[in-house]
Amino acid sequence: MSRFAPPVQLLSGAGPATLWHARTGRHVALSADLLAELDRWTPGLLPPPDLAPLARRLDALHLLRESAQPDLRALIPCRSRLVLTLPDVPALWLPDPTVRTPGGHAWRELPLSAGRLAFWRACNGSRSVAQAAALAGLPDADALAFLAELTTPAAQAVQLRDAPLTRRDPSLERLVAPARGGAPRPTDQYGPDGETTLAAYHHAGITDGATHFDDHETTVAHAFGVPHPALGGQRYGERLFDVLDGRGHVRRDALIVEVGPGDGELGQAWLARLASPVDYLRVDASPELLRTQRARMPGTRELLGSATSLPLPDSSVGLLYSNEVIADLTAVPYEPGRPAHGAAAEVEERLRRYRIAPHEGAALYNLGAWQFLEEIARVLAPGGVAWLSEFGGLDELPEETTQLDHPEVSIHFGHLVVIARALGLRARVEPLAECLRFDLGAQQLARHSYEGLRARMRSEGRHLAARAYTPEDLVLPWPVEGLQWVPLSDPGAGPLLTRFVALTVERE
Ligand SMILES: C[S@@+](CC[C@H](N)C(=O)[O-])C[C@H]1O[C@@H](n2cnc3c(N)ncnc32)[C@H](O)[C@@H]1O
């Protein structure tokens, strides 16, 4: 640390460390190797040639011991896009990345005097501290004291920059947070071969179907479960029905199966579209969610069971659909050349059977999704169709997500297509947004704004559903400034739409 100026803090955890200037909020992430090299640079001497570019960058941010100290009054306060202003309190509503909560990190209220509120509003990314203070009628000393509270690692509300902001800067939309060393996952979410197994989670871990998709996980279908301009004013379920019906896949005279209907919102939209009674069966691994669906989808049948062993006769289904379910199904670590037991042996056997070349080294394989596809091939009647959606890619190694209270694994759709074809099915893969004709340019509330609002509502005992809000349909109990609106290609309240893929398979 002898290398750095006194207000500089070194934030370290798992992963790269961050050098943080506590008076300007400017910061730089550095690998352990670079930090060690910086430590070897003798104070007072010029940096070694290979460190010179980094030294210039650190110097420009006033981070080095020999850097000139910044004239804070002349710097330009640039506000984080994460901070919300509550003018009627008045207060700022700030994330605190140093305090972890089950949903992410804590948020806190920072009360404002009228002068500080005026100063905050005057900070527009191009006025200097002195100019904003003059405009707000706040003494410079008070403005600087206020900024000192906003530029710490626990606030991250402002960066004091040398030049005006000219474009959207990602560092004003991110938080520097200690890496989640992470509470260990519950052991009942993994099998003996390290495979994901969510049977216990679905059976007993989901306890409130009505709020589960707002509070614990969410889906694209849930985010767009209300009429949305991105779908021409339709709900997700309505659009999905219309697309599949338009393609001639919805046969009213044959069994319709929905696997993993969640809270039943999607199916409810289908029932309204179908109008006349049909044979509609819900299959789900969660008794609580089956109960929630029952209330929304009267007149439908239900089965507590698994996608990977459907309790249905061969050739009995006209249409099966399953939205955002297959990432929940077992994914198995497998490495070619290593002795394979249990689930890994099942992967190995199928790789051979379907002539899929394994990846070099250890990787995850979507065994559960493959088994589901085998079941689909068995239960589809001639002319029957199945439609599945999930996050993943055509040629992307499956990856486990870490942000939820249970593991989900992205899907290698290329493998699913190979397997579907080997099973005698016609297969078609499309980006979900294209399949459902989403208008990706439509606006929605940015994820960080949603998280801030949700935390604020919670602090008052209120609930904010995880929807892709538009400026027109977000109704709040109090005024808020600083909400960010982004296109659907950016993260909103739900999962990132552009990460999702739709697979349609058809039995000839
Ligand atoms: C992420 S939610 C998706 C819910 C809904 N389809 C949606 O898009 O909003 C996953 C759903 O699949 C169900 N599920 C998970 N694993 C399952 C399995 N092996 N068999 C049947 N259903 C399963 C869950 O209980 C839940 O209803």
The ligand as a Gaussian input file, in Angstrom:
#p B3LYP/6-31G(d) Opt

LIG

0 1
 C      -38.625000     -21.525000     -13.473000
 S      -40.201000     -22.183000     -13.219000
 C      -41.058000     -21.767000     -14.719000
 C      -42.511000     -21.536000     -14.476000
 C      -43.342000     -21.094000     -15.686000
 N      -43.313000     -22.075000     -16.727000
 C      -42.862000     -19.759000     -16.193000
 O      -42.287000     -19.700000     -17.281000
 O      -43.068000     -18.743000     -15.499000
 C      -39.935000     -23.914000     -13.359000
 C      -41.179000     -24.723000     -13.208000
 O      -40.874000     -26.066000     -13.530000
 C      -41.209000     -26.916000     -12.456000
 N      -40.253000     -28.030000     -12.485000
 C      -38.948000     -27.986000     -12.182000
 N      -38.377000     -29.187000     -12.348000
 C      -39.346000     -30.005000     -12.797000
 C      -39.380000     -31.361000     -13.165000
 N      -38.300000     -32.132000     -13.096000
 N      -40.532000     -31.866000     -13.598000
 C      -41.660000     -31.101000     -13.665000
 N      -41.679000     -29.813000     -13.318000
 C      -40.552000     -29.271000     -12.897000
 C      -41.131000     -26.022000     -11.226000
 O      -41.839000     -26.520000     -10.138000
 C      -41.740000     -24.753000     -11.804000
 O      -43.136000     -24.851000     -11.886000

